[in-house]
């Protein structure tokens, strides 16, 4: 098992090389407490009407994508929707078991009465990903970790021509134009390694002094 160099509580976390799609931010937090990797949220059914989020998911799914939704009717609807916008051969569906209960932060259980991704716990999530991990879909890798200050320094936010500059770069790298700076930052951090990003900036003629 390949492990990242990052440590949390003295234990190295494995790096998932494929992005994971979950329903909400608490699901994302649960996964990132165990693994290093890119995790996207659908905002529940919000994905149905968000063209920007759909475009991002299609873009990051070019090498494959993991879908991990709750094991209820809503989760199935979201999976079905994603299978309609992503080639099915690119999707790796992982499923949590049906465990009765409710998340601690909630006052009542879901309609199905089952725990969602956020509530099943570390050991269950580790078991869900066990086969995926053993198939060597994890590796050490230097993921891009740009900050808002980084894209500001590159002139991609905060300036008069920043939107135009972002749009030109988006056209080069296959992202939709008109992306807000925050959405752009999220997207490039998910898509590129440090080396790939530096090459894209070089080819686009973008630097901190440009």
C-alpha positions as a Markdown table, in Angstrom:
| # | Residue | x | y | z |
|---|---|---|---|---|
| 1 | Unk | 0.0 | 0.0 | 0.0 |
| 2 | Unk | 1.5 | 3.3 | -1.1 |
| 3 | Unk | 1.2 | 6.0 | 1.6 |
| 4 | Unk | 1.6 | 9.8 | 1.4 |
| 5 | Unk | 4.3 | 11.6 | 3.2 |
| 6 | Unk | 1.7 | 13.6 | 5.2 |
| 7 | Unk | 1.1 | 12.6 | 8.8 |
| 8 | Unk | -2.0 | 13.0 | 10.9 |
| 9 | Unk | -1.8 | 11.9 | 14.5 |
| 10 | Unk | 1.4 | 10.1 | 13.7 |
| 11 | Unk | -0.3 | 7.9 | 11.0 |
| 12 | Unk | 0.3 | 8.4 | 7.3 |
| 13 | Unk | -2.8 | 8.6 | 5.2 |
| 14 | Unk | -3.1 | 6.8 | 1.8 |
| 15 | Unk | -3.5 | 9.1 | -1.2 |
| 16 | Unk | -6.4 | 8.2 | -3.5 |
| 17 | Unk | -5.4 | 9.0 | -7.1 |
| 18 | Unk | -9.0 | 9.1 | -8.4 |
| 19 | Unk | -11.5 | 11.8 | -7.3 |
| 20 | Unk | -14.5 | 10.8 | -5.1 |
| 21 | Unk | -18.0 | 12.3 | -5.4 |
| 22 | Unk | -20.1 | 12.4 | -2.3 |
| 23 | Unk | -23.3 | 14.2 | -1.4 |
| 24 | Unk | -22.4 | 16.7 | 1.2 |
| 25 | Unk | -19.6 | 18.5 | 3.0 |
| 26 | Unk | -19.9 | 16.3 | 6.1 |
| 27 | Unk | -19.3 | 13.3 | 3.9 |
| 28 | Unk | -16.3 | 15.0 | 2.5 |
| 29 | Unk | -14.9 | 15.7 | 5.9 |
| 30 | Unk | -15.4 | 12.1 | 6.9 |
| 31 | Unk | -13.3 | 10.8 | 3.9 |
| 32 | Unk | -10.6 | 13.4 | 4.3 |
| 33 | Unk | -10.2 | 12.4 | 7.9 |
| 34 | Unk | -8.9 | 9.0 | 6.5 |
| 35 | Unk | -7.5 | 9.6 | 3.1 |
| 36 | Unk | -5.6 | 12.2 | 1.1 |
| 37 | Unk | -7.3 | 13.0 | -2.2 |
| 38 | Unk | -9.8 | 15.0 | -4.1 |
| 39 | Unk | -13.4 | 14.9 | -2.9 |
| 40 | Unk | -16.2 | 16.7 | -4.7 |
| 41 | Unk | -19.7 | 17.3 | -3.3 |
| 42 | Unk | -22.9 | 17.3 | -5.2 |
| 43 | Unk | -24.7 | 19.5 | -2.6 |
| 44 | Unk | -27.4 | 16.8 | -2.6 |
| 45 | Unk | -29.7 | 17.4 | -5.5 |
| 46 | Unk | -28.0 | 20.7 | -6.2 |
| 47 | Unk | -25.9 | 18.9 | -8.9 |
| 48 | Unk | -29.1 | 18.6 | -11.0 |
| 49 | Unk | -29.2 | 22.3 | -11.8 |
| 50 | Unk | -25.5 | 23.3 | -11.4 |
| 51 | Unk | -24.0 | 23.3 | -14.9 |
| 52 | Unk | -20.7 | 24.5 | -13.5 |
| 53 | Unk | -20.5 | 21.6 | -11.0 |
| 54 | Unk | -21.5 | 19.1 | -13.7 |
| 55 | Unk | -18.7 | 20.4 | -16.0 |
| 56 | Unk | -16.1 | 20.1 | -13.3 |
| 57 | Unk | -17.2 | 16.5 | -12.5 |
| 58 | Unk | -17.0 | 15.6 | -16.1 |
| 59 | Unk | -13.6 | 17.1 | -16.4 |
| 60 | Unk | -12.0 | 15.4 | -13.4 |
| 61 | Unk | -13.6 | 12.1 | -14.4 |
| 62 | Unk | -11.4 | 11.7 | -17.5 |
| 63 | Unk | -9.3 | 9.0 | -15.8 |
| 64 | Unk | -12.1 | 7.6 | -13.7 |
| 65 | Unk | -14.1 | 8.7 | -10.7 |
| 66 | Unk | -15.4 | 7.1 | -7.6 |
| 67 | Unk | -19.1 | 7.7 | -6.6 |
| 68 | Unk | -19.9 | 7.1 | -3.0 |
| 69 | Unk | -23.4 | 8.3 | -2.1 |
| 70 | Unk | -25.8 | 7.4 | 0.8 |
| 71 | Unk | -27.6 | 4.0 | 0.4 |
| 72 | Unk | -31.1 | 5.5 | 0.1 |
| 73 | Unk | -33.4 | 6.7 | -2.6 |
| 74 | Unk | -31.7 | 10.1 | -2.8 |
| 75 | Unk | -28.3 | 8.5 | -3.2 |
| 76 | Unk | -29.6 | 6.3 | -6.0 |
| 77 | Unk | -31.1 | 9.2 | -7.8 |
| 78 | Unk | -27.8 | 11.1 | -7.7 |
| 79 | Unk | -25.9 | 8.0 | -8.9 |
| 80 | Unk | -28.3 | 7.7 | -11.8 |
| 81 | Unk | -27.9 | 11.3 | -12.7 |
| 82 | Unk | -24.1 | 11.0 | -12.6 |
| 83 | Unk | -24.2 | 8.0 | -14.9 |
| 84 | Unk | -26.0 | 10.2 | -17.4 |
| 85 | Unk | -23.3 | 12.8 | -17.5 |
| 86 | Unk | -20.2 | 10.7 | -17.1 |
| 87 | Unk | -19.3 | 7.7 | -19.3 |
| 88 | Unk | -20.3 | 4.6 | -17.3 |
| 89 | Unk | -16.9 | 3.0 | -17.9 |
| 90 | Unk | -15.3 | 5.9 | -16.0 |
| 91 | Unk | -17.4 | 5.4 | -12.9 |
| 92 | Unk | -16.3 | 3.2 | -10.0 |
| 93 | Unk | -19.4 | 2.8 | -7.7 |
| 94 | Unk | -18.6 | 2.2 | -4.0 |
| 95 | Unk | -21.4 | 1.6 | -1.5 |
| 96 | Unk | -21.8 | 1.9 | 2.2 |
| 97 | Unk | -23.8 | -0.8 | 4.0 |
| 98 | Unk | -27.2 | -0.1 | 5.3 |
| 99 | Unk | -26.7 | 0.6 | 9.0 |
| 100 | Unk | -29.8 | 1.8 | 11.0 |
| 101 | Unk | -29.2 | 5.0 | 12.9 |
| 102 | Unk | -28.8 | 8.8 | 12.7 |
| 103 | Unk | -25.9 | 11.1 | 12.5 |
| 104 | Unk | -25.0 | 12.8 | 15.8 |
| 105 | Unk | -25.4 | 16.3 | 14.4 |
| 106 | Unk | -29.0 | 15.6 | 13.3 |
| 107 | Unk | -32.1 | 15.8 | 15.5 |
| 108 | Unk | -33.8 | 12.9 | 13.7 |
| 109 | Unk | -32.9 | 10.0 | 11.4 |
| 110 | Unk | -33.3 | 10.2 | 7.7 |
| 111 | Unk | -36.4 | 9.1 | 6.0 |
| 112 | Unk | -34.8 | 5.7 | 5.3 |
| 113 | Unk | -33.6 | 5.5 | 8.9 |
| 114 | Unk | -30.1 | 4.6 | 7.8 |
| 115 | Unk | -26.7 | 6.2 | 8.4 |
| 116 | Unk | -25.2 | 8.1 | 5.5 |
| 117 | Unk | -21.5 | 8.3 | 4.5 |
| 118 | Unk | -20.7 | 10.8 | 7.2 |
| 119 | Unk | -22.1 | 8.6 | 10.0 |
| 120 | Unk | -21.0 | 5.0 | 9.3 |
| 121 | Unk | -17.6 | 5.6 | 10.9 |
| 122 | Unk | -13.9 | 5.1 | 10.1 |
| 123 | Unk | -13.8 | 1.3 | 10.1 |
| 124 | Unk | -16.7 | 1.0 | 7.7 |
| 125 | Unk | -15.3 | 3.5 | 5.3 |
| 126 | Unk | -11.9 | 1.7 | 5.4 |
| 127 | Unk | -13.6 | -1.5 | 4.6 |
| 128 | Unk | -15.6 | 0.1 | 1.7 |
| 129 | Unk | -12.3 | 1.3 | 0.1 |
| 130 | Unk | -10.3 | -1.8 | 0.9 |
| 131 | Unk | -10.8 | -3.5 | -2.5 |
| 132 | Unk | -10.1 | -0.2 | -4.2 |
| 133 | Unk | -6.9 | 0.3 | -2.2 |
| 134 | Unk | -5.7 | -3.3 | -2.8 |
| 135 | Unk | -6.1 | -2.7 | -6.5 |
| 136 | Unk | -3.3 | -0.1 | -6.3 |
| 137 | Unk | -5.5 | 2.9 | -7.1 |
| 138 | Unk | -3.6 | 4.8 | -4.5 |
| 139 | Unk | -0.1 | 6.3 | -4.8 |
| 140 | Unk | 2.2 | 8.9 | -3.4 |
| 141 | Unk | 1.7 | 12.0 | -5.5 |
| 142 | Unk | 2.4 | 15.7 | -5.1 |
| 143 | Unk | -1.1 | 17.2 | -5.6 |
| 144 | Unk | -1.5 | 20.8 | -6.4 |
| 145 | Unk | -2.4 | 22.9 | -3.4 |
| 146 | Unk | -2.8 | 26.5 | -4.6 |
| 147 | Unk | -4.2 | 29.1 | -2.3 |
| 148 | Unk | -6.2 | 32.2 | -3.1 |
| 149 | Unk | -3.0 | 34.2 | -2.7 |
| 150 | Unk | -1.3 | 32.1 | -5.3 |
| 151 | Unk | -3.9 | 32.7 | -8.0 |
| 152 | Unk | -4.0 | 36.4 | -7.1 |
| 153 | Unk | -0.2 | 36.6 | -7.6 |
| 154 | Unk | -0.7 | 35.0 | -11.0 |
| 155 | Unk | -3.2 | 37.7 | -11.9 |
| 156 | Unk | -6.0 | 35.2 | -12.1 |
| 157 | Unk | -8.1 | 36.9 | -9.4 |
| 158 | Unk | -8.5 | 40.4 | -8.0 |
| 159 | Unk | -7.5 | 42.4 | -11.1 |
| 160 | Unk | -9.3 | 44.2 | -13.9 |
| 161 | Unk | -8.3 | 41.5 | -16.4 |
| 162 | Unk | -8.5 | 38.5 | -14.1 |
| 163 | Unk | -11.7 | 37.1 | -15.5 |
| 164 | Unk | -10.4 | 37.4 | -19.1 |
| 165 | Unk | -7.2 | 35.7 | -18.0 |
| 166 | Unk | -9.0 | 32.9 | -16.2 |
| 167 | Unk | -11.3 | 32.4 | -19.2 |
| 168 | Unk | -8.3 | 32.1 | -21.6 |
| 169 | Unk | -6.7 | 29.6 | -19.3 |
| 170 | Unk | -9.9 | 27.7 | -18.9 |
| 171 | Unk | -10.2 | 27.3 | -22.6 |
| 172 | Unk | -6.7 | 25.8 | -22.7 |
| 173 | Unk | -7.2 | 23.3 | -19.9 |
| 174 | Unk | -10.8 | 22.3 | -20.7 |
| 175 | Unk | -12.8 | 24.1 | -18.0 |
| 176 | Unk | -15.9 | 26.2 | -18.6 |
| 177 | Unk | -15.4 | 29.9 | -19.0 |
| 178 | Unk | -17.0 | 32.4 | -16.5 |
| 179 | Unk | -15.9 | 30.4 | -13.5 |
| 180 | Unk | -15.6 | 32.4 | -10.2 |
| 181 | Unk | -12.2 | 32.6 | -8.8 |
| 182 | Unk | -13.1 | 30.2 | -5.9 |
| 183 | Unk | -14.5 | 27.6 | -8.3 |
| 184 | Unk | -11.5 | 27.9 | -10.6 |
| 185 | Unk | -9.1 | 27.4 | -7.6 |
| 186 | Unk | -11.0 | 24.3 | -6.5 |
| 187 | Unk | -11.0 | 22.9 | -10.0 |
| 188 | Unk | -7.3 | 23.3 | -10.8 |
| 189 | Unk | -6.3 | 21.9 | -7.4 |
| 190 | Unk | -8.3 | 18.8 | -8.3 |
| 191 | Unk | -7.1 | 18.4 | -11.9 |
| 192 | Unk | -3.4 | 19.1 | -11.8 |
| 193 | Unk | -0.3 | 17.9 | -10.1 |
| 194 | Unk | 2.3 | 20.6 | -9.3 |
| 195 | Unk | 4.4 | 19.6 | -12.4 |
| 196 | Unk | 1.4 | 19.6 | -14.7 |
| 197 | Unk | 0.3 | 23.0 | -13.5 |
| 198 | Unk | 3.7 | 24.6 | -13.9 |
| 199 | Unk | 3.7 | 23.3 | -17.5 |
| 200 | Unk | 0.3 | 24.7 | -18.2 |
| 201 | Unk | 1.4 | 28.1 | -16.9 |
| 202 | Unk | 4.5 | 28.0 | -19.0 |
| 203 | Unk | 2.6 | 27.1 | -22.2 |
| 204 | Unk | 0.1 | 29.9 | -21.5 |
| 205 | Unk | 2.8 | 32.4 | -20.8 |
| 206 | Unk | 1.5 | 33.1 | -17.3 |
| 207 | Unk | 3.9 | 33.9 | -14.4 |
| 208 | Unk | 3.8 | 35.9 | -11.2 |
| 209 | Unk | 5.2 | 38.9 | -13.1 |
| 210 | Unk | 2.8 | 38.6 | -16.1 |
